Amino acid sequence: MEIIRYHSQLKVYQKSVAVSMEIFRLTKNFPKEETYSLSDQIRQSSRSVSASIAEAFKRRIYLKSFCSKLNESEAEAAETQSWLHYALACQYLKDDEHKKMDETYSEIISMLVKMQQYPQKWSIQKP
């Protein structure tokens, strides 16, 4: 197993960035009246998932802080799922688009929960 030195090497980070970029692409086609409500909200929450993972990785010297940031990321992923449900209900997303992204966020949440359950695996020793 390779040593992970950067947050960008984490599979959960890579997955969250990829799905966030897919959301960005799809929300470009949302109606203009949704620009400052649904589009901005879903983009912001989806980007916060990977941003919080990056912050957590840099705080892994302190397990409580690490887990707290991972939990924030988990909450942002759940928020994004909620916005995706609204987008589907408003018929801005196709069923298959929604299903794929919703499943991806469920996988991300599962990965984050596992990291929180075993934070020592990711920790670094205090200097």
ZIVEN-V622612 format. One record per residue. N is the residue number from 1. RES is the residue in three letters. PSI is psi in whole degrees, 0 to 359 (NA if undefined). NEAR is the number of other ideal C-beta (glycine too) atoms within 8 Angstrom. D_LAST is the distance of its C-alpha to the last C-alpha in Angstrom with 2 decimals. Layout:
# ZIVEN-V622612
n | res | psi | near | d_last
N | RES | PSI | NEAR | D_LAST
N | RES | PSI | NEAR | D_LAST
This chain:
# ZIVEN-V622612
n | res | psi | near | d_last
1 | MET | 130 | 2 | 24.09
2 | GLU | 150 | 4 | 22.34
3 | ILE | 130 | 4 | 18.65
4 | ILE | 117 | 6 | 18.46
5 | ARG | 338 | 4 | 16.44
6 | TYR | 146 | 6 | 18.38
7 | HIS | 330 | 10 | 19.98
8 | SER | 348 | 7 | 23.30
9 | GLN | 346 | 8 | 23.11
10 | LEU | 131 | 10 | 23.28
11 | LYS | 322 | 6 | 26.91
12 | VAL | 323 | 11 | 26.94
13 | TYR | 312 | 14 | 25.98
14 | GLN | 317 | 9 | 28.64
15 | LYS | 319 | 12 | 31.18
16 | SER | 324 | 15 | 30.63
17 | VAL | 316 | 9 | 31.06
18 | ALA | 314 | 8 | 34.17
19 | VAL | 328 | 13 | 35.84
20 | SER | 320 | 13 | 35.07
21 | MET | 326 | 8 | 36.82
22 | GLU | 318 | 9 | 39.71
23 | ILE | 315 | 14 | 40.01
24 | PHE | 314 | 10 | 40.07
25 | ARG | 314 | 7 | 42.84
26 | LEU | 323 | 11 | 44.87
27 | THR | 345 | 12 | 44.67
28 | LYS | 336 | 6 | 46.30
29 | ASN | 0 | 5 | 49.46
30 | PHE | 155 | 11 | 49.29
31 | PRO | 150 | 5 | 52.06
32 | LYS | 324 | 4 | 51.57
33 | GLU | 347 | 5 | 51.97
34 | GLU | 0 | 11 | 48.75
35 | THR | 312 | 8 | 46.68
36 | TYR | 2 | 5 | 45.27
37 | SER | 273 | 8 | 45.17
38 | LEU | 313 | 13 | 44.53
39 | SER | 309 | 11 | 43.43
40 | ASP | 319 | 9 | 40.85
41 | GLN | 313 | 9 | 39.57
42 | ILE | 324 | 14 | 39.12
43 | ARG | 315 | 12 | 37.54
44 | GLN | 312 | 8 | 35.04
45 | SER | 323 | 12 | 34.04
46 | SER | 323 | 14 | 33.83
47 | ARG | 329 | 9 | 31.55
48 | SER | 334 | 11 | 29.30
49 | VAL | 305 | 16 | 28.57
50 | SER | 325 | 12 | 26.77
51 | ALA | 319 | 8 | 25.23
52 | SER | 327 | 13 | 23.67
53 | ILE | 316 | 17 | 22.41
54 | ALA | 315 | 11 | 20.70
55 | GLU | 316 | 9 | 19.12
56 | ALA | 316 | 17 | 18.07
57 | PHE | 322 | 13 | 16.43
58 | LYS | 348 | 7 | 14.23
59 | ARG | 13 | 10 | 13.40
60 | ARG | 353 | 12 | 12.63
61 | ILE | 334 | 8 | 9.15
62 | TYR | 104 | 7 | 11.66
63 | LEU | 320 | 9 | 14.49
64 | LYS | 318 | 6 | 17.17
65 | SER | 318 | 9 | 16.74
66 | PHE | 309 | 16 | 16.71
67 | CYS | 323 | 11 | 19.85
68 | SER | 315 | 9 | 21.44
69 | LYS | 323 | 13 | 21.37
70 | LEU | 322 | 14 | 22.70
71 | ASN | 322 | 10 | 25.37
72 | GLU | 317 | 11 | 26.30
73 | SER | 318 | 16 | 26.75
74 | GLU | 317 | 12 | 28.87
75 | ALA | 320 | 8 | 30.98
76 | GLU | 323 | 13 | 31.53
77 | ALA | 318 | 14 | 32.67
78 | ALA | 321 | 10 | 35.10
79 | GLU | 318 | 9 | 36.33
80 | THR | 320 | 14 | 37.00
81 | GLN | 320 | 11 | 38.98
82 | SER | 315 | 8 | 41.01
83 | TRP | 324 | 12 | 41.83
84 | LEU | 323 | 15 | 42.79
85 | HIS | 319 | 10 | 45.21
86 | TYR | 316 | 9 | 46.79
87 | ALA | 322 | 14 | 47.15
88 | LEU | 314 | 11 | 48.88
89 | ALA | 327 | 6 | 51.12
90 | CYS | 359 | 8 | 52.12
91 | GLN | 33 | 5 | 52.90
92 | TYR | 342 | 11 | 50.54
93 | LEU | 148 | 11 | 48.92
94 | LYS | 157 | 5 | 50.73
95 | ASP | 315 | 7 | 50.19
96 | ASP | 326 | 6 | 48.56
97 | GLU | 313 | 9 | 46.15
98 | HIS | 312 | 13 | 45.14
99 | LYS | 314 | 8 | 44.86
100 | LYS | 313 | 8 | 42.62
101 | MET | 321 | 13 | 40.17
102 | ASP | 318 | 11 | 40.28
103 | GLU | 321 | 8 | 39.51
104 | THR | 316 | 10 | 36.63
105 | TYR | 327 | 15 | 35.10
106 | SER | 320 | 9 | 35.70
107 | GLU | 317 | 9 | 33.79
108 | ILE | 313 | 14 | 30.89
109 | ILE | 316 | 11 | 30.88
110 | SER | 317 | 8 | 30.98
111 | MET | 319 | 11 | 27.98
112 | LEU | 320 | 15 | 26.00
113 | VAL | 317 | 9 | 27.11
114 | LYS | 319 | 8 | 26.03
115 | MET | 323 | 12 | 22.50
116 | GLN | 329 | 11 | 22.48
117 | GLN | 331 | 6 | 23.92
118 | TYR | 60 | 8 | 21.23
119 | PRO | 334 | 12 | 18.00
120 | GLN | 330 | 6 | 15.92
121 | LYS | 332 | 6 | 17.41
122 | TRP | 351 | 9 | 15.71
123 | SER | 159 | 10 | 12.28
124 | ILE | 154 | 5 | 8.99
125 | GLN | 142 | 5 | 6.28
126 | LYS | 141 | 4 | 3.81
127 | PRO | NA | 2 | 0.00
